[in-house]
Amino acid sequence: MSKKNEILTPEDEVRTDETASTERAAEPEPGKETGTRVYCGPSVRNVARQYTVYAGEIPDALREFIRKHPAAGGLLVPVEKFAETRRKLEAKGTAEAVLYNKVKSEM
């Protein structure tokens, strides 16, 4: 899984490396991080499907979408936080649910 822009589906087994959390600590520009992340926002035609897993950099289309809709960046989470984020998306009033609804209303 060292290829950039490798796209994995939720059904694929996802393995993460120990350096992913260290690399994210510098908080680079959205989409420039390396590591394995899951897009938990609403599906956007020709951009991203909900719960798509990205290893390495995210595609340019998703990066541009996040620039136009910054709330979507909060829904691109490390794979380690995926289960927790998914639960919070289903609970009304959580930050994740608010972000999801904000992105959805902007589309």
C-alpha positions in Angstrom: 0.0 0.0 0.0 2.9 2.4 -0.6 1.4 3.6 -3.9 0.1 7.2 -3.9 -3.6 7.7 -4.7 -4.4 4.0 -4.1 -8.1 3.8 -3.5 -9.5 1.0 -1.3 -13.1 0.2 -0.8 -14.6 -0.2 2.8 -14.7 -4.0 2.2 -10.9 -4.1 1.7 -8.7 -5.0 4.7 -6.9 -1.8 5.7 -3.5 -1.9 7.3 -1.8 1.3 8.7 1.8 2.0 9.6 3.1 3.4 12.8 4.4 6.6 11.1 1.0 7.7 9.8 0.0 9.5 13.1 3.5 11.2 13.2 3.2 12.4 9.6 -0.3 14.0 10.3 1.0 15.9 13.3 2.5 18.6 11.1 -1.0 19.3 9.7 0.0 19.9 6.1 -2.4 21.2 3.4 -5.6 19.1 3.2 -5.0 16.2 0.8 -1.2 16.4 1.1 -1.0 14.1 4.2 0.2 10.6 3.8 -1.3 7.7 5.7 -4.6 5.9 5.4 -7.7 8.0 5.7 -11.5 7.4 5.1 -13.8 10.0 3.6 -16.9 10.0 5.7 -18.7 12.8 4.0 -21.6 12.5 1.6 -20.9 10.9 -1.8 -20.2 13.4 -4.5 -20.4 12.3 -8.2 -16.9 12.3 -9.8 -15.3 13.3 -6.5 -15.6 10.7 -3.8 -17.9 8.0 -2.5 -18.8 8.0 1.2 -16.5 5.6 3.2 -13.8 5.4 0.5 -10.4 4.6 2.0 -7.4 6.5 0.6 -3.8 5.4 1.2 -1.4 8.3 0.6 -2.5 11.6 -1.0 -6.1 12.1 -1.9 -7.2 12.7 -5.5 -7.1 16.2 -6.9 -10.9 16.2 -7.3 -11.4 15.6 -3.5 -8.7 18.1 -2.6 -10.5 20.8 -4.7 -13.9 19.8 -3.1 -12.4 20.3 0.4 -11.1 23.7 -0.7 -14.6 24.7 -1.7 -16.3 23.0 1.2 -13.9 23.1 4.2 -16.3 21.2 6.4 -15.6 18.1 4.3 -12.0 18.2 5.5 -13.3 17.3 8.9 -14.9 14.2 7.5 -11.6 12.8 6.1 -10.4 10.9 9.1 -7.6 8.5 10.0 -8.6 4.9 9.5 -8.1 4.4 13.2 -11.0 6.8 13.9 -13.3 5.5 11.3 -15.6 3.4 13.5 -15.9 6.2 16.1 -16.6 8.7 13.4 -19.2 6.5 11.7 -21.1 6.1 15.0 -21.0 9.9 15.6 -22.4 10.5 12.1 -25.5 8.7 13.1 -26.0 10.6 16.4 -27.8 13.9 16.1 -26.0 17.0 17.3 -22.4 15.6 17.2 -19.7 17.6 15.5 -19.5 15.0 12.8 -23.2 15.0 12.1 -23.2 18.8 11.9 -20.3 18.8 9.4 -22.0 16.1 7.3 -25.2 18.1 7.2 -23.3 21.3 6.4 -21.5 19.7 3.4 -24.8 18.1 2.2 -26.6 21.4 2.3 -23.9 23.1 0.3 -24.2 20.6 -2.5 
